[in-house]
Amino acid sequence: MKKLVLAGGTGFVGTYFEKKFTNDDIQVKMISRQPGHIAWEDEAGMIEALEGADLLINLAGKSVNCRYHDRNKEQILSSRVETTNILGKAVLACEQPPLTWMNSSTATIYRHAEDRPMTEEQGEIGAGFSVHVAEEWERTFFALQLPRTRQIALRIAIVLGPDGGVMTPYLNLVQYGLGGVQGPGTQRFSWIHIEDLYRIVQFLQEHPELDGVLNCSSPNPVTNRDLMEQLRKALNRKWGLPAPKWLLELGAVMIRTETELVLKSRWVIPDRLQRAGSCFVTTP
């Protein structure tokens, strides 16, 4: 791979990817609303960046770490659908379009599951706002007719890493003695280490036969109870106060977020990747 285009790549995952791929001597072009990058309004700049690229990775989308009122809901949905359509138009305008386009999706597309794991073939789609966003995101992506570009939707679980991701709020809870179970504690926590996510991208570049929908998650999800216990051990905390559902909902209002992150049971398995031979080096 010689050239990679990262769209919406200034966040936690995109910053990590840019560093890793640059270290591999791959030219990285960034499309972002942040200064110093190709702007979403710069159609000519996007086409030039995409021309002859080996890979396009789209990570764009407003953070879901907010209250789900009407304005935020509209922005969460539109920031994903509109950017996907903008990129699709630019790809179609290329004489030599990217060979592969990996578009973000989310593992939260599946239903709340405590009875069995969700795979690409056997998983059941859930209901609610977050699921609706994921469905529209994927529908928009796969509706694009790109005969010369392989299309992959990455259903990414909660991304963890030492320099950011979701771990920070969990660690803060443990630090202040609030690291007990959250809600019932039986809900599954599907996750992916950011290094494994990077390795998945590399693996897919080496396996051109894989396309469509792929779950990007550790093969070993844990329960919320197990997660909090491991975090307490890591921080040398012998105990932590539990947080029942009503308390979580009250706290979510105060910090302007939603409880879905900790209360929905995400039991997602990367079945297609495992059957293709992908290894997860950070799995405990």
C-alpha positions as CSV (number, residue, x, y, z in Angstrom):
1,M,0.0,0.0,0.0
2,K,1.3,3.4,-1.0
3,K,-1.4,5.9,-0.4
4,L,-4.2,6.0,2.2
5,V,-7.0,8.6,2.6
6,L,-8.4,9.1,6.1
7,A,-11.8,10.9,6.2
8,G,-12.8,12.2,9.6
9,G,-9.5,11.0,10.9
10,T,-8.6,13.6,13.6
11,G,-10.1,11.7,16.5
12,F,-8.7,8.9,18.7
13,V,-8.8,6.1,16.1
14,G,-7.8,8.3,13.1
15,T,-4.8,9.9,14.9
16,Y,-3.6,6.4,15.8
17,F,-4.0,5.2,12.3
18,E,-2.2,8.2,10.8
19,K,0.8,7.6,13.0
20,K,1.0,3.9,12.4
21,F,0.6,4.1,8.6
22,T,3.0,7.0,8.3
23,N,5.5,5.0,10.2
24,D,5.0,2.3,7.6
25,D,6.0,4.8,4.9
26,I,2.5,5.1,3.6
27,Q,1.4,8.5,2.3
28,V,-1.6,9.6,4.4
29,K,-4.1,12.2,3.2
30,M,-6.6,13.6,5.7
31,I,-10.1,14.9,5.0
32,S,-11.4,16.8,8.1
33,R,-13.1,20.0,9.3
34,Q,-10.0,20.7,11.3
35,P,-7.5,23.3,9.9
36,G,-4.6,22.0,7.9
37,H,-6.4,19.2,6.2
38,I,-8.6,18.7,3.1
39,A,-12.0,20.3,3.8
40,W,-15.2,18.5,3.2
41,E,-16.3,21.4,0.9
42,D,-13.1,21.0,-1.2
43,E,-14.4,18.6,-3.9
44,A,-11.4,19.0,-6.1
45,G,-9.0,18.4,-3.2
46,M,-10.9,15.3,-2.2
47,I,-10.8,13.9,-5.8
48,E,-7.1,14.6,-6.1
49,A,-6.4,12.8,-2.8
50,L,-8.6,9.8,-3.7
51,E,-7.1,9.5,-7.2
52,G,-5.0,6.3,-7.3
53,A,-5.4,5.6,-3.6
54,D,-5.0,2.1,-2.3
55,L,-7.5,2.6,0.5
56,L,-10.1,5.0,1.8
57,I,-11.1,4.8,5.5
58,N,-14.1,6.9,6.6
59,L,-14.3,7.5,10.3
60,A,-16.5,10.7,10.1
61,G,-19.4,11.2,12.4
62,K,-20.5,13.3,15.4
63,S,-19.7,11.7,18.7
64,V,-22.6,9.8,20.3
65,N,-21.3,10.9,23.7
66,C,-24.1,13.4,24.1
67,R,-27.8,13.7,25.1
68,Y,-30.1,12.3,22.4
69,H,-32.4,15.3,21.9
70,D,-33.7,16.2,18.5
71,R,-30.9,18.5,17.4
72,N,-28.1,16.0,18.4
73,K,-30.0,13.1,16.8
74,E,-30.2,15.0,13.5
75,Q,-26.5,15.8,13.7
76,I,-25.4,12.3,14.6
77,L,-27.3,10.9,11.7
78,S,-26.5,13.6,9.1
79,S,-22.8,13.7,9.9
80,R,-22.6,10.0,8.9
81,V,-24.9,9.8,6.0
82,E,-23.9,13.1,4.3
83,T,-20.2,12.5,4.6
84,T,-20.6,9.0,3.1
85,N,-22.5,10.5,0.2
86,I,-19.9,13.2,-0.3
87,L,-17.1,10.6,-0.5
88,G,-19.2,8.5,-2.8
89,K,-19.5,11.4,-5.2
90,A,-15.8,12.0,-5.1
91,V,-14.9,8.4,-5.6
92,L,-17.2,8.2,-8.7
93,A,-15.4,11.3,-10.1
94,C,-12.0,9.6,-10.0
95,E,-10.3,8.2,-13.1
96,Q,-8.5,5.7,-10.8
97,P,-10.8,5.3,-7.7
98,P,-9.5,3.8,-4.5
99,L,-9.2,0.1,-4.7
100,T,-10.9,-0.4,-1.3
101,W,-13.2,1.7,0.9
102,M,-13.6,0.8,4.5
103,N,-16.5,2.7,6.0
104,S,-17.1,2.8,9.8
105,S,-20.3,1.3,11.2
106,T,-21.0,0.2,14.7
107,A,-21.5,-3.1,16.6
108,T,-24.4,-1.5,18.4
109,I,-26.5,-2.3,15.4
110,Y,-27.3,-5.6,17.0
111,R,-30.0,-6.1,19.7
112,H,-29.4,-6.2,23.4
113,A,-28.0,-9.7,23.8
114,E,-27.4,-11.7,27.0
115,D,-28.6,-15.0,25.6
116,R,-26.1,-15.6,22.7
117,P,-23.4,-13.9,20.7
118,M,-24.2,-11.8,17.5
119,T,-22.3,-12.8,14.4
120,E,-22.5,-11.2,10.9
121,E,-24.7,-14.1,9.6
122,Q,-26.7,-15.0,12.8
123,G,-26.9,-11.6,14.5
124,E,-30.2,-9.9,15.0
125,I,-30.6,-6.2,14.3
126,G,-31.9,-4.3,17.2
127,A,-34.2,-1.3,17.5
128,G,-34.0,2.3,18.7
129,F,-32.2,5.5,17.7
130,S,-28.6,4.1,17.6
131,V,-29.6,1.1,15.6
132,H,-31.5,3.3,13.1
133,V,-28.3,5.4,12.6
134,A,-26.3,2.3,12.0
135,E,-28.8,1.0,9.5
136,E,-29.0,4.2,7.6
137,W,-25.2,4.6,7.6
138,E,-24.8,1.1,6.0
139,R,-27.7,1.5,3.6
140,T,-26.2,4.8,2.3
141,F,-22.8,3.2,1.9
142,F,-23.9,0.0,0.1
143,A,-26.4,1.9,-2.1
144,L,-23.4,3.5,-3.8
145,Q,-22.6,1.8,-7.1
146,L,-18.8,1.6,-7.2
147,P,-17.8,-1.2,-9.6
148,R,-14.1,-0.6,-9.2
149,T,-13.9,-0.2,-5.4
150,R,-14.3,-2.9,-2.9
151,Q,-16.7,-1.8,-0.1
152,I,-16.4,-3.0,3.5
153,A,-18.5,-1.8,6.5
154,L,-16.6,-2.2,9.8
155,R,-19.0,-2.8,12.6
156,I,-16.6,-1.6,15.3
157,A,-17.1,-2.4,19.0
158,I,-16.0,0.0,21.8
159,V,-12.4,0.9,21.0
160,L,-9.9,0.8,23.8
161,G,-6.4,2.1,24.0
162,P,-3.8,3.6,26.3
163,D,-4.2,7.2,25.1
164,G,-7.9,7.6,24.9
165,G,-11.0,5.8,23.9
166,V,-13.7,4.8,26.4
167,M,-11.4,3.7,29.2
168,T,-10.9,7.1,30.6
169,P,-14.4,7.5,32.2
170,Y,-14.3,4.0,33.5
171,L,-10.9,4.6,35.1
172,N,-12.2,7.8,36.6
173,L,-15.1,5.9,38.2
174,V,-12.7,3.4,39.7
175,Q,-10.3,6.1,41.0
176,Y,-13.1,7.8,42.9
177,G,-14.5,4.6,44.5
178,L,-17.4,4.1,42.0
179,G,-16.0,1.1,40.2
180,G,-18.6,-1.4,41.2
181,V,-21.0,-3.0,38.8
182,Q,-23.1,-0.7,36.6
183,G,-26.7,-1.6,36.3
184,P,-27.3,-5.4,36.6
185,G,-23.6,-6.2,35.8
186,T,-24.6,-9.1,33.5
187,Q,-24.6,-7.0,30.3
188,R,-21.8,-7.9,27.9
189,F,-19.1,-5.5,27.0
190,S,-17.8,-6.1,23.5
191,W,-14.5,-4.2,22.8
192,I,-11.6,-3.9,20.4
193,H,-8.1,-2.8,21.2
194,I,-7.0,0.0,18.8
195,E,-3.9,-2.0,17.8
196,D,-6.1,-4.9,16.8
197,L,-8.3,-2.6,14.8
198,Y,-5.3,-1.3,13.0
199,R,-4.2,-4.9,12.3
200,I,-7.7,-5.8,11.0
201,V,-7.3,-3.0,8.4
202,Q,-3.9,-4.5,7.4
203,F,-5.4,-8.0,7.3
204,L,-8.2,-6.9,5.0
205,Q,-5.7,-5.3,2.6
206,E,-4.0,-8.7,2.4
207,H,-7.3,-10.5,1.8
208,P,-9.1,-8.9,-1.2
209,E,-11.8,-11.6,-1.2
210,L,-13.4,-10.2,2.0
211,D,-16.0,-7.5,1.5
212,G,-19.4,-6.5,2.9
213,V,-20.1,-6.3,6.6
214,L,-17.4,-7.4,9.2
215,N,-17.6,-7.4,13.0
216,C,-14.5,-5.7,14.5
217,S,-14.5,-6.9,18.1
218,S,-12.4,-9.0,20.4
219,P,-13.5,-12.7,20.3
220,N,-13.7,-12.6,24.1
221,P,-16.2,-10.0,25.3
222,V,-16.7,-9.8,29.1
223,T,-19.6,-8.9,31.4
224,N,-19.7,-5.5,33.0
225,R,-19.1,-7.2,36.4
226,D,-15.9,-8.8,35.1
227,L,-14.8,-5.5,33.4
228,M,-15.1,-3.5,36.6
229,E,-13.4,-6.2,38.6
230,Q,-10.4,-6.2,36.3
231,L,-10.2,-2.4,36.3
232,R,-10.2,-2.4,40.1
233,K,-7.4,-4.9,40.2
234,A,-5.4,-2.8,37.7
235,L,-5.8,0.3,39.8
236,N,-5.3,-1.6,43.1
237,R,-8.8,-0.8,44.4
238,K,-10.3,-3.5,46.6
239,W,-13.9,-2.3,46.2
240,G,-16.2,0.1,44.3
241,L,-19.7,1.3,44.9
242,P,-22.2,-0.2,42.5
243,A,-24.3,2.1,40.3
244,P,-27.9,1.0,39.8
245,K,-29.8,2.0,36.7
246,W,-31.6,5.0,38.2
247,L,-28.4,6.5,39.5
248,L,-26.7,6.0,36.1
249,E,-29.6,7.8,34.4
250,L,-29.4,10.7,36.8
251,G,-25.7,11.0,36.3
252,A,-26.1,10.8,32.5
253,V,-28.3,13.9,32.6
254,M,-25.8,15.8,34.7
255,I,-22.8,15.0,32.4
256,R,-25.0,15.3,29.2
257,T,-24.7,11.8,27.9
258,E,-26.7,8.6,27.6
259,T,-26.6,5.4,29.6
260,E,-26.7,3.2,26.5
261,L,-22.9,2.8,26.6
262,V,-22.9,0.9,29.8
263,L,-26.4,-0.6,30.0
264,K,-26.8,-2.1,26.5
265,S,-25.5,-5.7,26.3
266,R,-23.2,-5.9,23.3
267,W,-22.3,-9.5,22.7
268,V,-20.5,-9.4,19.3
269,I,-18.2,-11.9,17.8
270,P,-15.9,-11.3,14.8
271,D,-16.9,-14.6,13.1
272,R,-15.9,-13.7,9.5
273,L,-12.5,-12.4,10.5
274,Q,-11.7,-15.4,12.6
275,R,-12.8,-17.9,9.9
276,A,-10.6,-16.0,7.5
277,G,-7.6,-16.4,9.8
278,S,-7.3,-13.0,11.5
279,C,-5.5,-13.0,14.9
280,F,-6.3,-10.8,17.8
281,V,-3.0,-10.1,19.6
282,T,-4.3,-8.1,22.5
283,T,-7.0,-10.6,23.5
284,P,-6.4,-11.7,27.1
